[in-house]
Amino acid sequence: MGRRDERLHELGIVLPPLPNSLGNYIPANRAGNLVYTSGQGSRSIKGYVGGDLSIEEGYAAAREAAMRCLACLQAELGTLDKVEKVFKVLGFVRSAPGFSSQPAVMNGASDLFVEVFGDAGRHARSAIGVNELPEGIAVEVEILVSVRD
């Protein structure tokens, strides 16, 4: 078990199985020392944040989506120990009209990456409110990380 696997265990986090794609694409794509995940969603939390979902439920949805990103990385790399740095997090929050606290929702993903990777998990981020997401999910997250062999 690698250091990051031990960290996940300490945090009580069990990564979900590798998600099935909804189309003709792959869960992660590597070019040199960069890996970019496809957007991953909160399969168990659906709805509009700021409408039928609270900020706290949105936070949990972002965390769940981020765990799916980690599952994609683990499948691509064999271990999360190869991750050097989380560079960029892009989050889409399915938002009710007038809702503008997308950054608070996306903290669910950001906090997870820092818990797992420490300072290497601190990243640049965009949090965007959208009207709809696939299958009614509340949050979709994609990440760009640097890795080492």
Secondary structure by P-SEA (a helix, b strand, c coil): ccaaaaaaaaaccccccccccccccccccccccbbbbcccccccccccccccccaaaaaaaaaaaaaaaaaaaaaacccccccccccbbbbbbbcccccccccccaaaaaaaaaaaccccccccbbbbbbccccccccbbbbbcccccc
